[in-house]
Structure formats: C-alpha cells, structure tokens
Amino acid sequence: MRYGYVYAIALNSTGSPQQARGLLERLHQQHPAEPDVLVALVTTARGAGDIPTALLHARELARLYPGNPQIQMLVIDLEKQVSH
C-alpha cells in the first residue's frame, strides 16, 4: 500500500493529477480506513476543484476520527464551499 501511495503523490506532484486520483481511489477501495490515502484524496480532489468529492472523503475521515478538530474544521470548510 505504501509504495502505491508514494507513487500517487509523485504522480500528482509531477503533473499527472488524474492518474494520481485514480490510483488513490483504487488504494482506498483496498484500504478504506487508511488515513494517508483519504487525506491525499481530499487534497487532490480539492486541488482539482472537485469539492463534492473532497467533502465525501473528508467526511470519511471524520467518521474514522470523530474527535479530531482539524478534520471537523475541514469538513465545515468544504461544506461551505459546496453550498456556495
């Protein structure tokens, strides 16, 4: 899993964000509770302007870590962006 994650980050950093997101989605299907993959999905979706997908994955993170105030703030921020 780790190599795939690192490869996806490298793809995103070198200008292949769609490939990176596809790989991250596959990794997420295989490892649904992996926080690094979820954070990367939120980040890449947000960077692509796909706020609804970023919000979807941020909510998944919030379910995994319900007491994390940073994740809660991220969800609130993304919800505001979706509602505008």
DRENTORKOL-3810 file (N, C-alpha, C; in nm, 4 decimals):
REM DRENTORKOL-3810
@n.u->0.0826; n.v->-0.1184; n.w->0.0000; ca.u->0.0000; ca.v->0.0000; ca.w->0.0000; c.u->0.0873; c.v->0.1251; c.w->0.0000
@n.u->0.1903; n.v->0.1234; n.w->0.0796; ca.u->0.2731; ca.v->0.2439; ca.w->0.0958; c.u->0.3376; c.v->0.2874; c.w->-0.0353
@n.u->0.3868; n.v->0.1912; n.w->-0.1132; ca.u->0.4504; ca.v->0.2255; ca.w->-0.2404; c.u->0.3498; c.v->0.2888; c.w->-0.3358
@n.u->0.2294; n.v->0.2355; n.w->-0.3374; ca.u->0.1252; ca.v->0.2921; ca.w->-0.4224; c.u->0.0916; c.v->0.4344; c.w->-0.3823
@n.u->0.0846; n.v->0.4578; n.w->-0.2525; ca.u->0.0563; ca.v->0.5916; ca.w->-0.2015; c.u->0.1661; c.v->0.6897; c.w->-0.2433
@n.u->0.2911; n.v->0.6491; n.w->-0.2229; ca.u->0.4041; ca.v->0.7360; ca.w->-0.2581; c.u->0.4053; c.v->0.7614; c.w->-0.4092
@n.u->0.3766; n.v->0.6591; n.w->-0.4865; ca.u->0.3721; ca.v->0.6744; ca.w->-0.6319; c.u->0.2609; c.v->0.7720; c.w->-0.6713
@n.u->0.1463; n.v->0.7615; n.w->-0.6085; ca.u->0.0352; ca.v->0.8531; ca.w->-0.6386; c.u->0.0737; c.v->0.9973; c.w->-0.6054
@n.u->0.1395; n.v->1.0193; n.w->-0.4949; ca.u->0.1831; ca.v->1.1538; ca.w->-0.4579; c.u->0.2828; c.v->1.2057; c.w->-0.5611
@n.u->0.3731; n.v->1.1182; n.w->-0.6054; ca.u->0.4700; ca.v->1.1580; ca.w->-0.7079; c.u->0.4000; c.v->1.1922; c.w->-0.8388
@n.u->0.3011; n.v->1.1134; n.w->-0.8771; ca.u->0.2252; ca.v->1.1429; ca.w->-0.9995; c.u->0.1599; c.v->1.2806; c.w->-0.9899
@n.u->0.0986; n.v->1.3068; n.w->-0.8763; ca.u->0.0321; ca.v->1.4358; ca.w->-0.8577; c.u->0.1325; c.v->1.5508; c.w->-0.8635
@n.u->0.2478; n.v->1.5304; n.w->-0.8014; ca.u->0.3500; ca.v->1.6353; ca.w->-0.7961; c.u->0.4144; c.v->1.6627; c.w->-0.9312
@n.u->0.4129; n.v->1.5638; n.w->-1.0188; ca.u->0.4780; ca.v->1.5803; ca.w->-1.1492; c.u->0.3798; c.v->1.6103; c.w->-1.2614
@n.u->0.2583; n.v->1.6486; n.w->-1.2247; ca.u->0.1641; ca.v->1.6952; ca.w->-1.3251; c.u->0.0702; c.v->1.5915; c.w->-1.3820
@n.u->0.0461; n.v->1.4846; n.w->-1.3093; ca.u->-0.0494; ca.v->1.3823; ca.w->-1.3540; c.u->-0.1561; c.v->1.3600; c.w->-1.2469
@n.u->-0.2324; n.v->1.4649; n.w->-1.2160; ca.u->-0.3272; ca.v->1.4530; ca.w->-1.1046; c.u->-0.4392; c.v->1.3518; c.w->-1.1284
@n.u->-0.4850; n.v->1.3365; n.w->-1.2542; ca.u->-0.5921; ca.v->1.2392; ca.w->-1.2784; c.u->-0.5429; c.v->1.0968; c.w->-1.2526
@n.u->-0.4219; n.v->1.0680; n.w->-1.2960; ca.u->-0.3650; ca.v->0.9354; ca.w->-1.2693; c.u->-0.3482; c.v->0.9147; c.w->-1.1193
@n.u->-0.3031; n.v->1.0171; n.w->-1.0524; ca.u->-0.2841; ca.v->1.0088; ca.w->-0.9076; c.u->-0.4165; c.v->0.9801; c.w->-0.8384
@n.u->-0.5203; n.v->1.0520; n.w->-0.8762; ca.u->-0.6513; ca.v->1.0315; ca.w->-0.8130; c.u->-0.7045; c.v->0.8929; c.w->-0.8409
@n.u->-0.6845; n.v->0.8424; n.w->-0.9633; ca.u->-0.7295; ca.v->0.7076; ca.w->-0.9955; c.u->-0.6602; c.v->0.6030; c.w->-0.9092
@n.u->-0.5300; n.v->0.6177; n.w->-0.8948; ca.u->-0.4539; ca.v->0.5248; ca.w->-0.8112; c.u->-0.4965; c.v->0.5365; c.w->-0.6653
@n.u->-0.5149; n.v->0.6575; n.w->-0.6169; ca.u->-0.5591; ca.v->0.6768; ca.w->-0.4786; c.u->-0.6965; c.v->0.6155; c.w->-0.4553
@n.u->-0.7867; n.v->0.6275; n.w->-0.5526; ca.u->-0.9200; ca.v->0.5669; ca.w->-0.5388; c.u->-0.9088; c.v->0.4150; c.w->-0.5299
@n.u->-0.8218; n.v->0.3563; n.w->-0.6114; ca.u->-0.8028; ca.v->0.2107; ca.w->-0.6053; c.u->-0.7441; c.v->0.1697; c.w->-0.4701
@n.u->-0.6464; n.v->0.2460; n.w->-0.4228; ca.u->-0.5889; ca.v->0.2173; ca.w->-0.2914; c.u->-0.6946; c.v->0.2302; c.w->-0.1819
@n.u->-0.7808; n.v->0.3284; n.w->-0.1966; ca.u->-0.8866; ca.v->0.3496; ca.w->-0.0970; c.u->-0.9844; c.v->0.2317; c.w->-0.0953
@n.u->-1.0140; n.v->0.1770; n.w->-0.2110; ca.u->-1.1023; ca.v->0.0596; ca.w->-0.2160; c.u->-1.0392; c.v->-0.0595; c.w->-0.1436
@n.u->-0.9075; n.v->-0.0723; n.w->-0.1565; ca.u->-0.8370; ca.v->-0.1834; ca.w->-0.0930; c.u->-0.8117; c.v->-0.1592; c.w->0.0561
@n.u->-0.7946; n.v->-0.0330; n.w->0.0932; ca.u->-0.7614; ca.v->0.0045; ca.w->0.2315; c.u->-0.8506; c.v->0.1222; c.w->0.2738
@n.u->-0.9798; n.v->0.0969; n.w->0.2965; ca.u->-1.0743; ca.v->0.2074; ca.w->0.3200; c.u->-1.0495; c.v->0.2897; c.w->0.4463
@n.u->-0.9754; n.v->0.2375; n.w->0.5403; ca.u->-0.9521; ca.v->0.3114; ca.w->0.6652; c.u->-0.8124; c.v->0.3719; c.w->0.6720
@n.u->-0.7430; n.v->0.3787; n.w->0.5597; ca.u->-0.6063; ca.v->0.4328; ca.w->0.5581; c.u->-0.6125; c.v->0.5854; c.w->0.5537
@n.u->-0.5760; n.v->0.6525; n.w->0.6629; ca.u->-0.5916; ca.v->0.7980; ca.w->0.6679; c.u->-0.5053; c.v->0.8740; c.w->0.5673
@n.u->-0.3843; n.v->0.8281; n.w->0.5403; ca.u->-0.2994; ca.v->0.8993; ca.w->0.4440; c.u->-0.3630; c.v->0.9024; c.w->0.3057
@n.u->-0.4237; n.v->0.7927; n.w->0.2672; ca.u->-0.4896; ca.v->0.7864; ca.w->0.1361; c.u->-0.6092; c.v->0.8808; c.w->0.1343
@n.u->-0.6872; n.v->0.8821; n.w->0.2407; ca.u->-0.8030; ca.v->0.9716; ca.w->0.2470; c.u->-0.7611; c.v->1.1186; c.w->0.2431
@n.u->-0.6566; n.v->1.1523; n.w->0.3161; ca.u->-0.6079; ca.v->1.2911; ca.w->0.3136; c.u->-0.5621; c.v->1.3275; c.w->0.1720
@n.u->-0.4910; n.v->1.2369; n.w->0.1081; ca.u->-0.4455; ca.v->1.2625; ca.w->-0.0288; c.u->-0.5629; c.v->1.2759; c.w->-0.1244
@n.u->-0.6675; n.v->1.1964; n.w->-0.1046; ca.u->-0.7870; ca.v->1.2091; ca.w->-0.1892; c.u->-0.8548; c.v->1.3446; c.w->-0.1686
@n.u->-0.8634; n.v->1.3879; n.w->-0.0446; ca.u->-0.9217; ca.v->1.5202; ca.w->-0.0170; c.u->-0.8375; c.v->1.6279; c.w->-0.0848
@n.u->-0.7081; n.v->1.6196; n.w->-0.0678; ca.u->-0.6172; ca.v->1.7212; ca.w->-0.1214; c.u->-0.6200; c.v->1.7265; c.w->-0.2735
@n.u->-0.6146; n.v->1.6104; n.w->-0.3373; ca.u->-0.6123; ca.v->1.6096; ca.w->-0.4843; c.u->-0.7475; c.v->1.6494; c.w->-0.5425
@n.u->-0.8552; n.v->1.6075; n.w->-0.4788; ca.u->-0.9876; ca.v->1.6472; ca.w->-0.5274; c.u->-1.0066; c.v->1.7978; c.w->-0.5120
@n.u->-0.9666; n.v->1.8488; n.w->-0.3989; ca.u->-0.9784; ca.v->1.9927; ca.w->-0.3737; c.u->-0.8927; c.v->2.0712; c.w->-0.4739
@n.u->-0.7725; n.v->2.0229; n.w->-0.4990; ca.u->-0.6833; ca.v->2.0881; ca.w->-0.5944; c.u->-0.7392; c.v->2.0892; c.w->-0.7356
@n.u->-0.8190; n.v->1.9873; n.w->-0.7668; ca.u->-0.8809; ca.v->1.9786; ca.w->-0.8995; c.u->-1.0123; c.v->2.0555; c.w->-0.9052
@n.u->-1.0519; n.v->2.1154; n.w->-0.7940; ca.u->-1.1779; ca.v->2.1890; ca.w->-0.7902; c.u->-1.2993; c.v->2.1001; c.w->-0.7709
@n.u->-1.2772; n.v->1.9733; n.w->-0.7379; ca.u->-1.3865; ca.v->1.8776; ca.w->-0.7167; c.u->-1.4213; c.v->1.8755; c.w->-0.5680
@n.u->-1.4864; n.v->1.9810; n.w->-0.5248; ca.u->-1.5161; ca.v->1.9982; ca.w->-0.3828; c.u->-1.6124; c.v->1.8912; c.w->-0.3303
@n.u->-1.7153; n.v->1.8510; n.w->-0.4057; ca.u->-1.8030; ca.v->1.7446; ca.w->-0.3535; c.u->-1.7274; c.v->1.6141; c.w->-0.3219
@n.u->-1.6323; n.v->1.5765; n.w->-0.4061; ca.u->-1.5542; ca.v->1.4552; ca.w->-0.3794; c.u->-1.4619; c.v->1.4769; c.w->-0.2608
@n.u->-1.4018; n.v->1.5945; n.w->-0.2516; ca.u->-1.3175; ca.v->1.6257; ca.w->-0.1359; c.u->-1.3993; c.v->1.6153; c.w->-0.0075
@n.u->-1.5203; n.v->1.6664; n.w->-0.0105; ca.u->-1.6085; ca.v->1.6613; ca.w->0.1063; c.u->-1.6449; c.v->1.5173; c.w->0.1409
@n.u->-1.6736; n.v->1.4377; n.w->0.0415; ca.u->-1.7060; ca.v->1.2968; ca.w->0.0643; c.u->-1.5943; c.v->1.2278; c.w->0.1421
@n.u->-1.4717; n.v->1.2466; n.w->0.0974; ca.u->-1.3588; ca.v->1.1821; ca.w->0.1639; c.u->-1.3273; c.v->1.2458; c.w->0.2989
@n.u->-1.3482; n.v->1.3745; n.w->0.3119; ca.u->-1.3284; ca.v->1.4402; ca.w->0.4421; c.u->-1.4286; c.v->1.3860; c.w->0.5438
@n.u->-1.5497; n.v->1.3603; n.w->0.5005; ca.u->-1.6494; ca.v->1.3017; ca.w->0.5918; c.u->-1.6104; c.v->1.1601; c.w->0.6322
@n.u->-1.5492; n.v->1.0865; n.w->0.5411; ca.u->-1.4996; ca.v->0.9535; ca.w->0.5764; c.u->-1.3933; c.v->0.9646; c.w->0.6856
@n.u->-1.3031; n.v->1.0604; n.w->0.6692; ca.u->-1.2010; ca.v->1.0844; ca.w->0.7725; c.u->-1.2659; c.v->1.1201; c.w->0.9057
@n.u->-1.3687; n.v->1.2037; n.w->0.9006; ca.u->-1.4364; ca.v->1.2461; ca.w->1.0236; c.u->-1.5018; c.v->1.1271; c.w->1.0935
@n.u->-1.5526; n.v->1.0317; n.w->1.0167; ca.u->-1.6110; ca.v->0.9120; ca.w->1.0788; c.u->-1.5024; c.v->0.8260; c.w->1.1451
@n.u->-1.3851; n.v->0.8228; n.w->1.0843; ca.u->-1.2742; ca.v->0.7454; ca.w->1.1413; c.u->-1.2147; c.v->0.8124; c.w->1.2647
@n.u->-1.2140; n.v->0.9462; n.w->1.2637; ca.u->-1.1525; ca.v->1.0239; ca.w->1.3723; c.u->-1.2505; c.v->1.1306; c.w->1.4211
@n.u->-1.3571; n.v->1.0875; n.w->1.4888; ca.u->-1.4636; ca.v->1.1816; ca.w->1.5257; c.u->-1.4206; c.v->1.2921; c.w->1.6220
@n.u->-1.3153; n.v->1.2740; n.w->1.6961; ca.u->-1.2733; ca.v->1.3758; ca.w->1.7918; c.u->-1.1664; c.v->1.4699; c.w->1.7403
@n.u->-1.1313; n.v->1.4599; n.w->1.6126; ca.u->-1.0226; ca.v->1.5410; ca.w->1.5580; c.u->-1.0774; c.v->1.6768; c.w->1.5119
@n.u->-1.0403; n.v->1.7848; n.w->1.5811; ca.u->-1.0953; ca.v->1.9160; ca.w->1.5461; c.u->-1.0485; c.v->1.9661; c.w->1.4088
@n.u->-0.9298; n.v->1.9288; n.w->1.3653; ca.u->-0.8822; ca.v->1.9731; ca.w->1.2332; c.u->-0.9669; c.v->1.9118; c.w->1.1220
@n.u->-1.0003; n.v->1.7860; n.w->1.1377; ca.u->-1.0840; ca.v->1.7206; ca.w->1.0372; c.u->-1.2240; c.v->1.7804; c.w->1.0395
@n.u->-1.2754; n.v->1.8080; n.w->1.1576; ca.u->-1.4086; ca.v->1.8698; ca.w->1.1670; c.u->-1.4106; c.v->2.0060; c.w->1.0975
@n.u->-1.3041; n.v->2.0840; n.w->1.1173; ca.u->-1.2956; ca.v->2.2151; ca.w->1.0519; c.u->-1.2844; c.v->2.1999; c.w->0.8998
@n.u->-1.2119; n.v->2.0991; n.w->0.8555; ca.u->-1.2009; ca.v->2.0722; ca.w->0.7124; c.u->-1.3381; c.v->2.0420; c.w->0.6536
@n.u->-1.4146; n.v->1.9580; n.w->0.7196; ca.u->-1.5492; ca.v->1.9243; ca.w->0.6726; c.u->-1.6353; c.v->2.0495; c.w->0.6660
@n.u->-1.6310; n.v->2.1312; n.w->0.7686; ca.u->-1.7115; ca.v->2.2538; ca.w->0.7728; c.u->-1.6709; c.v->2.3465; c.w->0.6579
@n.u->-1.5407; n.v->2.3635; n.w->0.6363; ca.u->-1.4911; ca.v->2.4481; ca.w->0.5282; c.u->-1.5395; c.v->2.3974; c.w->0.3910
@n.u->-1.5291; n.v->2.2675; n.w->0.3696; ca.u->-1.5717; ca.v->2.2107; ca.w->0.2415; c.u->-1.7237; c.v->2.2203; c.w->0.2253
@n.u->-1.7973; n.v->2.2020; n.w->0.3332; ca.u->-1.9434; ca.v->2.2165; ca.w->0.3254; c.u->-1.9814; c.v->2.3585; c.w->0.2841
@n.u->-1.9104; n.v->2.4575; n.w->0.3373; ca.u->-1.9364; ca.v->2.5969; ca.w->0.2994; c.u->-1.9093; c.v->2.6173; c.w->0.1516
@n.u->-1.8010; n.v->2.5570; n.w->0.1002; ca.u->-1.7666; ca.v->2.5732; ca.w->-0.0401; c.u->-1.8709; c.v->2.5071; c.w->-0.1302
@n.u->-1.9242; n.v->2.3939; n.w->-0.0877; ca.u->-2.0246; ca.v->2.3245; ca.w->-0.1684; c.u->-2.1550; c.v->2.4035; c.w->-0.1716
@n.u->-2.1896; n.v->2.4680; n.w->-0.0610; ca.u->-2.3165; ca.v->2.5393; ca.w->-0.0540; c.u->-2.3165; c.v->2.6715; c.w->-0.1298
@n.u->-2.1996; n.v->2.7212; n.w->-0.1671; ca.u->-2.1940; ca.v->2.8484; ca.w->-0.2406; c.u->-2.2087; c.v->2.8288; c.w->-0.3873
END
